[in-house]
Amino acid sequence: MNLPDTPLERVRRTRERAEELGRAADRATDPEHRQRLREKARRLLREEIEGPAGPEAR
């Protein structure tokens, strides 16, 4: 079953993905990999707030 892709659903999935990346970063043993995962999680959350085009699109 395909559920509608509402903005609220996209936000929920984005936050869940960022949380998953954060947990993966906590488990990572390589400091560089840990840092990349944390940056990716932050980028996802930042894009959620600013929108995919970034702040210059406003």
Biopython code that builds the backbone (N, CA, C, O; Angstrom):
import numpy as np
from Bio.PDB.StructureBuilder import StructureBuilder

atoms = [
    (1, "MET", "N", (0.843, -1.180, 0.000)),
    (1, "MET", "CA", (0.000, 0.000, 0.000)),
    (1, "MET", "C", (0.884, 1.239, 0.000)),
    (1, "MET", "O", (1.815, 1.345, 0.798)),
    (2, "ASN", "N", (0.592, 2.168, -0.893)),
    (2, "ASN", "CA", (1.357, 3.396, -1.008)),
    (2, "ASN", "C", (0.623, 4.532, -0.304)),
    (2, "ASN", "O", (-0.471, 4.918, -0.716)),
    (3, "LEU", "N", (1.216, 5.060, 0.742)),
    (3, "LEU", "CA", (0.601, 6.159, 1.473)),
    (3, "LEU", "C", (0.972, 7.482, 0.811)),
    (3, "LEU", "O", (2.035, 7.587, 0.199)),
    (4, "PRO", "N", (0.109, 8.495, 0.926)),
    (4, "PRO", "CA", (0.430, 9.793, 0.336)),
    (4, "PRO", "C", (1.664, 10.396, 0.997)),
    (4, "PRO", "O", (1.886, 10.237, 2.197)),
    (5, "ASP", "N", (2.456, 11.086, 0.196)),
    (5, "ASP", "CA", (3.684, 11.701, 0.697)),
    (5, "ASP", "C", (3.380, 13.138, 1.103)),
    (5, "ASP", "O", (3.594, 14.072, 0.330)),
    (6, "THR", "N", (2.885, 13.303, 2.309)),
    (6, "THR", "CA", (2.538, 14.634, 2.799)),
    (6, "THR", "C", (3.779, 15.310, 3.382)),
    (6, "THR", "O", (4.738, 14.630, 3.747)),
    (7, "PRO", "N", (3.770, 16.632, 3.472)),
    (7, "PRO", "CA", (4.914, 17.325, 4.080)),
    (7, "PRO", "C", (5.206, 16.827, 5.493)),
    (7, "PRO", "O", (6.368, 16.689, 5.877)),
    (8, "LEU", "N", (4.165, 16.560, 6.257)),
    (8, "LEU", "CA", (4.354, 16.077, 7.622)),
    (8, "LEU", "C", (5.048, 14.719, 7.626)),
    (8, "LEU", "O", (5.924, 14.467, 8.453)),
    (9, "GLU", "N", (4.659, 13.853, 6.709)),
    (9, "GLU", "CA", (5.278, 12.530, 6.604)),
    (9, "GLU", "C", (6.748, 12.646, 6.190)),
    (9, "GLU", "O", (7.594, 11.909, 6.696)),
    (10, "ARG", "N", (7.050, 13.561, 5.280)),
    (10, "ARG", "CA", (8.445, 13.771, 4.863)),
    (10, "ARG", "C", (9.295, 14.252, 6.030)),
    (10, "ARG", "O", (10.432, 13.810, 6.197)),
    (11, "VAL", "N", (8.747, 15.154, 6.834)),
    (11, "VAL", "CA", (9.469, 15.672, 8.008)),
    (11, "VAL", "C", (9.741, 14.538, 8.987)),
    (11, "VAL", "O", (10.845, 14.417, 9.519)),
    (12, "ARG", "N", (8.729, 13.712, 9.221)),
    (12, "ARG", "CA", (8.903, 12.592, 10.155)),
    (12, "ARG", "C", (9.996, 11.643, 9.660)),
    (12, "ARG", "O", (10.852, 11.222, 10.439)),
    (13, "ARG", "N", (9.970, 11.308, 8.378)),
    (13, "ARG", "CA", (10.983, 10.397, 7.830)),
    (13, "ARG", "C", (12.380, 11.010, 7.866)),
    (13, "ARG", "O", (13.360, 10.317, 8.138)),
    (14, "THR", "N", (12.468, 12.313, 7.592)),
    (14, "THR", "CA", (13.766, 12.991, 7.638)),
    (14, "THR", "C", (14.337, 12.956, 9.050)),
    (14, "THR", "O", (15.523, 12.687, 9.238)),
    (15, "ARG", "N", (13.500, 13.224, 10.032)),
    (15, "ARG", "CA", (13.965, 13.197, 11.433)),
    (15, "ARG", "C", (14.375, 11.794, 11.848)),
    (15, "ARG", "O", (15.375, 11.611, 12.543)),
    (16, "GLU", "N", (13.600, 10.805, 11.419)),
    (16, "GLU", "CA", (13.962, 9.425, 11.739)),
    (16, "GLU", "C", (15.303, 9.067, 11.117)),
    (16, "GLU", "O", (16.130, 8.420, 11.760)),
    (17, "ARG", "N", (15.525, 9.478, 9.877)),
    (17, "ARG", "CA", (16.792, 9.195, 9.198)),
    (17, "ARG", "C", (17.953, 9.885, 9.921)),
    (17, "ARG", "O", (19.017, 9.292, 10.096)),
    (18, "ALA", "N", (17.747, 11.124, 10.335)),
    (18, "ALA", "CA", (18.800, 11.845, 11.061)),
    (18, "ALA", "C", (19.108, 11.152, 12.387)),
    (18, "ALA", "O", (20.267, 11.068, 12.791)),
    (19, "GLU", "N", (18.069, 10.655, 13.064)),
    (19, "GLU", "CA", (18.290, 9.922, 14.318)),
    (19, "GLU", "C", (19.056, 8.627, 14.060)),
    (19, "GLU", "O", (19.934, 8.258, 14.840)),
    (20, "GLU", "N", (18.726, 7.939, 12.973)),
    (20, "GLU", "CA", (19.452, 6.709, 12.617)),
    (20, "GLU", "C", (20.923, 7.008, 12.355)),
    (20, "GLU", "O", (21.801, 6.261, 12.787)),
    (21, "LEU", "N", (21.188, 8.102, 11.649)),
    (21, "LEU", "CA", (22.574, 8.481, 11.375)),
    (21, "LEU", "C", (23.307, 8.822, 12.669)),
    (21, "LEU", "O", (24.480, 8.483, 12.825)),
    (22, "GLY", "N", (22.630, 9.482, 13.584)),
    (22, "GLY", "CA", (23.235, 9.798, 14.877)),
    (22, "GLY", "C", (23.578, 8.549, 15.663)),
    (22, "GLY", "O", (24.646, 8.470, 16.271)),
    (23, "ARG", "N", (22.674, 7.564, 15.656)),
    (23, "ARG", "CA", (22.958, 6.304, 16.350)),
    (23, "ARG", "C", (24.110, 5.563, 15.678)),
    (23, "ARG", "O", (24.947, 4.965, 16.354)),
    (24, "ALA", "N", (24.152, 5.604, 14.350)),
    (24, "ALA", "CA", (25.255, 4.957, 13.634)),
    (24, "ALA", "C", (26.578, 5.652, 13.973)),
    (24, "ALA", "O", (27.609, 4.995, 14.116)),
    (25, "ALA", "N", (26.545, 6.970, 14.100)),
    (25, "ALA", "CA", (27.754, 7.707, 14.470)),
    (25, "ALA", "C", (28.216, 7.315, 15.868)),
    (25, "ALA", "O", (29.416, 7.208, 16.120)),
    (26, "ASP", "N", (27.274, 7.102, 16.770)),
    (26, "ASP", "CA", (27.628, 6.676, 18.126)),
    (26, "ASP", "C", (28.323, 5.322, 18.119)),
    (26, "ASP", "O", (29.200, 5.066, 18.945)),
    (27, "ARG", "N", (27.930, 4.448, 17.182)),
    (27, "ARG", "CA", (28.521, 3.113, 17.110)),
    (27, "ARG", "C", (29.823, 3.063, 16.307)),
    (27, "ARG", "O", (30.602, 2.120, 16.448)),
    (28, "ALA", "N", (30.059, 4.068, 15.472)),
    (28, "ALA", "CA", (31.229, 4.062, 14.596)),
    (28, "ALA", "C", (32.515, 4.124, 15.421)),
    (28, "ALA", "O", (32.609, 4.845, 16.414)),
    (29, "THR", "N", (33.497, 3.347, 14.978)),
    (29, "THR", "CA", (34.775, 3.334, 15.694)),
    (29, "THR", "C", (35.786, 4.284, 15.060)),
    (29, "THR", "O", (36.679, 4.778, 15.748)),
    (30, "ASP", "N", (35.662, 4.542, 13.775)),
    (30, "ASP", "CA", (36.580, 5.443, 13.079)),
    (30, "ASP", "C", (36.122, 6.890, 13.297)),
    (30, "ASP", "O", (34.997, 7.236, 12.937)),
    (31, "PRO", "N", (36.970, 7.735, 13.878)),
    (31, "PRO", "CA", (36.560, 9.123, 14.158)),
    (31, "PRO", "C", (36.129, 9.890, 12.903)),
    (31, "PRO", "O", (35.194, 10.689, 12.960)),
    (32, "GLU", "N", (36.802, 9.655, 11.772)),
    (32, "GLU", "CA", (36.432, 10.363, 10.541)),
    (32, "GLU", "C", (35.051, 9.934, 10.064)),
    (32, "GLU", "O", (34.250, 10.766, 9.637)),
    (33, "HIS", "N", (34.775, 8.647, 10.136)),
    (33, "HIS", "CA", (33.464, 8.146, 9.735)),
    (33, "HIS", "C", (32.385, 8.679, 10.667)),
    (33, "HIS", "O", (31.306, 9.064, 10.216)),
    (34, "ARG", "N", (32.667, 8.704, 11.943)),
    (34, "ARG", "CA", (31.729, 9.250, 12.934)),
    (34, "ARG", "C", (31.394, 10.702, 12.593)),
    (34, "ARG", "O", (30.232, 11.106, 12.616)),
    (35, "GLN", "N", (32.431, 11.474, 12.277)),
    (35, "GLN", "CA", (32.227, 12.892, 11.942)),
    (35, "GLN", "C", (31.386, 13.050, 10.676)),
    (35, "GLN", "O", (30.500, 13.903, 10.629)),
    (36, "ARG", "N", (31.652, 12.238, 9.647)),
    (36, "ARG", "CA", (30.874, 12.318, 8.405)),
    (36, "ARG", "C", (29.401, 11.991, 8.655)),
    (36, "ARG", "O", (28.517, 12.650, 8.107)),
    (37, "LEU", "N", (29.139, 10.983, 9.475)),
    (37, "LEU", "CA", (27.750, 10.612, 9.782)),
    (37, "LEU", "C", (27.040, 11.738, 10.526)),
    (37, "LEU", "O", (25.888, 12.054, 10.227)),
    (38, "ARG", "N", (27.721, 12.340, 11.489)),
    (38, "ARG", "CA", (27.112, 13.442, 12.242)),
    (38, "ARG", "C", (26.833, 14.647, 11.338)),
    (38, "ARG", "O", (25.795, 15.298, 11.465)),
    (39, "GLU", "N", (27.768, 14.939, 10.423)),
    (39, "GLU", "CA", (27.565, 16.055, 9.490)),
    (39, "GLU", "C", (26.383, 15.782, 8.567)),
    (39, "GLU", "O", (25.609, 16.689, 8.262)),
    (40, "LYS", "N", (26.243, 14.550, 8.129)),
    (40, "LYS", "CA", (25.124, 14.200, 7.262)),
    (40, "LYS", "C", (23.798, 14.361, 8.009)),
    (40, "LYS", "O", (22.825, 14.856, 7.441)),
    (41, "ALA", "N", (23.755, 13.948, 9.269)),
    (41, "ALA", "CA", (22.541, 14.105, 10.073)),
    (41, "ALA", "C", (22.208, 15.587, 10.244)),
    (41, "ALA", "O", (21.050, 15.983, 10.109)),
    (42, "ARG", "N", (23.212, 16.400, 10.540)),
    (42, "ARG", "CA", (22.978, 17.843, 10.697)),
    (42, "ARG", "C", (22.481, 18.462, 9.396)),
    (42, "ARG", "O", (21.579, 19.300, 9.403)),
    (43, "ARG", "N", (23.076, 18.042, 8.277)),
    (43, "ARG", "CA", (22.672, 18.571, 6.974)),
    (43, "ARG", "C", (21.204, 18.233, 6.673)),
    (43, "ARG", "O", (20.459, 19.073, 6.169)),
    (44, "LEU", "N", (20.801, 17.004, 6.985)),
    (44, "LEU", "CA", (19.400, 16.613, 6.774)),
    (44, "LEU", "C", (18.460, 17.498, 7.582)),
    (44, "LEU", "O", (17.452, 17.978, 7.065)),
    (45, "LEU", "N", (18.791, 17.710, 8.842)),
    (45, "LEU", "CA", (17.935, 18.524, 9.700)),
    (45, "LEU", "C", (17.940, 19.985, 9.260)),
    (45, "LEU", "O", (16.905, 20.650, 9.307)),
    (46, "ARG", "N", (19.089, 20.482, 8.836)),
    (46, "ARG", "CA", (19.176, 21.862, 8.364)),
    (46, "ARG", "C", (18.332, 22.045, 7.100)),
    (46, "ARG", "O", (17.635, 23.051, 6.962)),
    (47, "GLU", "N", (18.391, 21.077, 6.177)),
    (47, "GLU", "CA", (17.597, 21.158, 4.954)),
    (47, "GLU", "C", (16.106, 21.101, 5.274)),
    (47, "GLU", "O", (15.297, 21.733, 4.594)),
    (48, "GLU", "N", (15.745, 20.349, 6.300)),
    (48, "GLU", "CA", (14.336, 20.264, 6.703)),
    (48, "GLU", "C", (13.839, 21.641, 7.136)),
    (48, "GLU", "O", (12.716, 22.028, 6.815)),
    (49, "ILE", "N", (14.669, 22.372, 7.858)),
    (49, "ILE", "CA", (14.284, 23.684, 8.363)),
    (49, "ILE", "C", (14.304, 24.727, 7.244)),
    (49, "ILE", "O", (13.371, 25.517, 7.103)),
    (50, "GLU", "N", (15.388, 24.720, 6.446)),
    (50, "GLU", "CA", (15.575, 25.740, 5.424)),
    (50, "GLU", "C", (14.884, 25.402, 4.113)),
    (50, "GLU", "O", (14.605, 26.294, 3.313)),
    (51, "GLY", "N", (14.608, 24.136, 3.887)),
    (51, "GLY", "CA", (14.074, 23.713, 2.608)),
    (51, "GLY", "C", (15.221, 23.193, 1.759)),
    (51, "GLY", "O", (16.377, 23.511, 2.040)),
    (52, "PRO", "N", (14.940, 22.406, 0.730)),
    (52, "PRO", "CA", (16.000, 21.769, -0.054)),
    (52, "PRO", "C", (16.883, 22.774, -0.802)),
    (52, "PRO", "O", (18.035, 22.456, -1.100)),
    (53, "ALA", "N", (16.389, 23.962, -1.110)),
    (53, "ALA", "CA", (17.188, 24.940, -1.862)),
    (53, "ALA", "C", (18.047, 25.799, -0.941)),
    (53, "ALA", "O", (18.892, 26.552, -1.424)),
    (54, "GLY", "N", (17.855, 25.708, 0.351)),
    (54, "GLY", "CA", (18.646, 26.478, 1.287)),
    (54, "GLY", "C", (18.024, 27.845, 1.580)),
    (54, "GLY", "O", (16.957, 28.175, 1.062)),
    (55, "PRO", "N", (18.698, 28.631, 2.413)),
    (55, "PRO", "CA", (18.126, 29.910, 2.843)),
    (55, "PRO", "C", (18.020, 30.923, 1.701)),
    (55, "PRO", "O", (17.174, 31.816, 1.765)),
    (56, "GLU", "N", (18.849, 30.813, 0.662)),
    (56, "GLU", "CA", (18.804, 31.786, -0.422)),
    (56, "GLU", "C", (17.533, 31.689, -1.253)),
    (56, "GLU", "O", (17.239, 32.599, -2.028)),
    (57, "ALA", "N", (16.773, 30.612, -1.112)),
    (57, "ALA", "CA", (15.539, 30.432, -1.872)),
    (57, "ALA", "C", (14.379, 31.246, -1.286)),
    (57, "ALA", "O", (13.340, 31.399, -1.927)),
    (58, "ARG", "N", (14.559, 31.755, -0.090)),
    (58, "ARG", "CA", (13.464, 32.506, 0.570)),
    (58, "ARG", "C", (13.421, 33.931, 0.136)),
    (58, "ARG", "O", (12.567, 34.690, 0.594)),
]
sb = StructureBuilder()
sb.init_structure("model")
sb.init_model(0)
sb.init_chain("A")
sb.init_seg("    ")
for serial, (resi, resn, name, xyz) in enumerate(atoms, 1):
    if name == "N":
        sb.init_residue(resn, " ", resi, " ")
    sb.init_atom(name, np.array(xyz, "f"), 0.0, 1.0, " ", f" {name:<3s}", serial, name[0])
structure = sb.get_structure()
